[in-house]
Amino acid sequence: MPARASVDGIINLYKPVGITSAKALYRVRSITGVRKSGHAGTLDPGAEGVLVLCQGRATKLVEQIMDLPKVYRATARLDVTSESFDCGFPLRDVPVETPPAADDVRVALAKFQGVIKQAPPRVSAVKLGGVPAYKTLGAENAPPLRSRDAMIYWTCLHGFEWPHVDFEVACGRGTYVRALIRDLGFRLGTGGCLTSLVRTAVGPFTTEIAWSFQGLESESFGGAYLVPLDQAAEMVGRRPVSIPPLPEL
């Protein structure tokens, strides 16, 4: 009998909007038939892009992958806000007497580069006394969310036409783009609400080489979609860690 293809390795999945990371993982499990698997870094249902899945013995690489730099392309509105700082909750208008200019937005974004202090959104899964923060939303006497360090490697403004902002950010583990937009609005004296988010890269895993569900379904077991364990370990373990280059405009 021919040898069975290995299941140990990484799948670079393009998660679509409208599905949780957990459900995306379950769907891939149903396609590949591999139960021992996990994802390396959650993407919200409203976000799309790179979701790195580890199968078999590659699950030991999850923590290393989560530590890799990530790149996001985001759009936001500065004339509104919401409880979640995205469109998942009702939008509230924020009056702005004098809208900022594009240069104001660019300069404000650049000031976030480096190690910054960032308070997670209340709707995040950060634990407060063992309870996820989102479960304390609206609760009286809910404990405050403490600011913590976040690493921003670079920011790049792609477009601005009041009140819409289109930008890209390369950041480290635990950075909340919604919180970055909230803080950008605070710095500009405006609102701040995420309207779309695409994770374009997690380390060497990018959208250009990501697989759709349909692509996975078209491949045979352990097919071209699987980055073998030895190759994955070499890609993930490279030192020093390569920071994604700033895009050329």
C-alpha positions in Angstrom: 0.0 0.0 0.0 1.3 3.5 -0.7 2.4 5.6 2.3 -0.3 7.9 3.7 0.5 11.6 3.3 1.7 13.3 6.4 -0.8 15.5 8.3 1.8 17.4 10.3 2.2 20.9 9.0 0.6 24.3 8.5 -2.3 25.5 6.4 -2.4 29.2 5.5 -6.2 29.8 5.2 -7.9 32.9 3.9 -10.8 33.3 6.4 -13.8 35.1 4.9 -15.9 37.6 6.6 -18.9 36.3 8.6 -17.4 33.2 10.2 -15.5 32.8 13.5 -12.0 31.5 13.6 -13.3 28.4 15.5 -15.9 27.6 12.9 -13.3 28.1 10.1 -11.1 25.6 11.9 -14.0 23.1 12.2 -14.7 23.5 8.5 -11.1 22.8 7.6 -11.1 19.8 9.9 -14.1 18.4 7.9 -12.2 18.9 4.7 -8.9 17.4 5.7 -10.2 14.8 8.2 -7.5 15.9 10.6 -8.8 16.4 14.2 -5.6 17.4 15.9 -5.4 21.0 14.8 -5.6 24.6 16.1 -5.4 28.2 14.9 -2.6 30.6 15.7 -4.3 33.9 16.5 -8.0 34.6 16.3 -9.7 36.8 13.6 -13.0 38.3 14.5 -16.1 37.3 12.4 -16.1 40.7 10.8 -12.5 40.4 9.7 -11.0 38.4 6.9 -7.6 37.3 5.8 -4.7 35.1 7.0 -5.6 32.5 9.6 -2.7 30.1 10.2 -3.9 26.6 11.1 -1.5 24.1 12.6 -2.1 20.3 12.1 -0.7 17.3 14.0 2.7 17.9 15.5 2.7 21.4 14.1 0.4 22.5 16.9 3.6 22.9 19.0 4.4 25.9 16.7 1.2 27.8 17.7 2.9 30.1 20.3 5.8 30.9 18.0 3.5 31.8 15.2 1.4 34.0 17.4 4.6 35.9 18.3 5.3 36.7 14.6 4.7 40.3 13.3 1.3 40.8 11.6 0.1 43.2 9.0 -3.5 44.6 8.8 -5.2 46.7 6.2 -8.0 48.7 7.9 -10.7 51.2 7.0 -12.4 53.4 9.6 -14.8 56.3 10.1 -13.8 59.2 12.3 -17.3 60.8 12.6 -18.8 57.9 14.6 -18.0 55.5 17.4 -19.6 52.5 19.0 -19.4 50.3 22.1 -17.1 47.9 20.4 -15.2 50.6 18.2 -16.4 48.6 15.1 -19.7 48.1 13.3 -20.7 45.2 15.6 -22.6 47.6 17.8 -24.9 50.6 17.0 -23.0 53.6 15.7 -23.1 56.9 17.6 -22.4 60.2 15.9 -19.4 62.2 17.2 -19.7 65.9 16.4 -16.5 67.3 14.9 -16.2 71.0 14.3 -13.1 71.0 12.2 -12.3 67.7 10.4 -8.6 66.9 10.3 -6.6 67.0 7.1 -4.8 64.0 5.6 -1.4 65.2 6.9 -2.9 65.4 10.4 -4.1 61.8 10.2 -0.7 60.7 8.8 1.2 62.4 11.6 -1.1 61.1 14.3 -0.8 57.5 13.0 3.0 57.8 12.9 3.1 58.8 16.6 1.8 55.3 17.5 4.9 53.6 16.1 7.1 51.8 18.6 6.1 50.3 22.0 2.8 51.9 23.0 0.4 51.6 25.9 -3.0 50.3 24.7 -6.2 49.4 26.7 -8.0 46.5 25.1 -11.6 47.1 24.0 -14.3 46.1 26.5 -15.6 43.6 23.9 -12.3 41.7 23.8 -11.6 38.3 25.3 -9.0 39.7 27.8 -9.6 38.1 31.2 -10.7 40.2 34.1 -10.6 38.1 37.3 -10.9 35.0 35.1 -13.9 36.4 33.2 -13.7 37.5 29.5 -14.0 41.3 29.3 -16.9 41.1 26.8 -19.0 39.4 29.5 -18.6 42.5 31.7 -20.0 44.8 29.0 -22.7 47.0 30.6 -22.2 45.6 34.0 -22.1 47.9 37.0 -18.8 48.2 38.8 -17.0 46.3 36.0 -13.3 46.4 36.7 -11.3 48.7 34.4 -9.2 47.3 31.5 -5.6 48.1 32.2 -3.3 49.4 29.5 -0.6 47.1 28.3 2.3 47.3 26.0 1.7 46.8 22.2 4.3 46.9 19.5 3.6 48.9 16.3 6.4 48.4 13.7 5.0 50.9 11.2 1.8 52.6 10.0 1.0 53.7 6.4 -1.9 55.9 5.4 -3.3 54.8 2.1 -6.1 57.3 1.8 -8.2 59.8 3.7 -11.4 61.6 2.7 -13.3 62.8 5.6 -14.6 60.9 7.5 -13.1 57.8 5.9 -9.6 56.5 6.6 -7.7 53.7 4.8 -4.4 52.6 6.4 -2.1 49.7 7.0 -0.3 48.7 10.2 2.4 46.2 11.0 2.2 45.2 14.7 3.1 42.6 17.3 1.1 40.1 19.3 -1.9 41.4 21.3 -2.4 44.6 19.4 -6.1 45.6 18.8 -6.6 47.5 15.6 -10.0 48.7 16.9 -8.3 50.2 20.0 -5.7 51.8 17.7 -8.5 53.5 15.8 -10.2 54.6 19.0 -6.9 56.1 20.2 -6.3 57.7 16.8 -9.7 59.4 17.1 -8.9 60.6 20.6 -5.6 62.1 19.4 -7.4 63.9 16.5 -10.4 65.0 18.5 -12.8 62.9 16.5 -14.6 59.6 16.7 -13.1 56.4 15.6 -14.8 53.2 14.4 -13.4 50.3 12.4 -15.4 49.5 9.2 -13.3 46.7 7.6 -10.2 44.7 8.5 -8.0 42.4 6.5 -5.1 40.5 8.0 -2.7 40.4 5.1 0.2 38.7 6.7 1.3 36.7 9.7 5.1 36.5 9.5 5.8 34.8 6.1 2.2 33.7 5.6 0.5 36.2 3.4 -2.9 36.6 1.6 -1.1 36.1 -1.8 -0.4 32.4 -0.9 -3.4 31.7 1.3 -6.0 29.0 0.5 -9.7 29.4 0.3 -12.1 26.7 1.5 -12.8 25.9 -2.1 -9.1 25.5 -2.9 -8.7 23.1 0.0 -11.7 21.0 -1.2 -10.1 20.7 -4.6 -6.9 19.2 -3.3 -6.3 15.6 -2.3 -5.4 14.6 1.3 -2.2 16.3 2.5 -2.0 18.2 -0.8 -0.2 21.3 -1.9 -2.0 23.4 0.8 0.0 21.8 3.6 3.4 23.4 4.5 5.3 20.3 5.9 6.4 20.4 9.5 10.1 20.7 8.9 9.6 23.6 6.4 7.1 25.3 8.7 9.4 25.1 11.7 12.2 26.6 9.6 10.0 29.4 8.4 8.6 30.2 11.9 11.9 29.8 13.7 14.1 32.2 11.6 16.0 34.7 13.7 16.1 37.6 13.8 12.4 37.8 13.0 11.8 39.6 9.7 9.6 42.7 10.0 7.3 43.2 7.0 8.5 46.0 4.8 6.7 49.3 4.7 4.6 49.4 1.5 5.7 51.7 -1.3 3.1 54.3 -2.2 
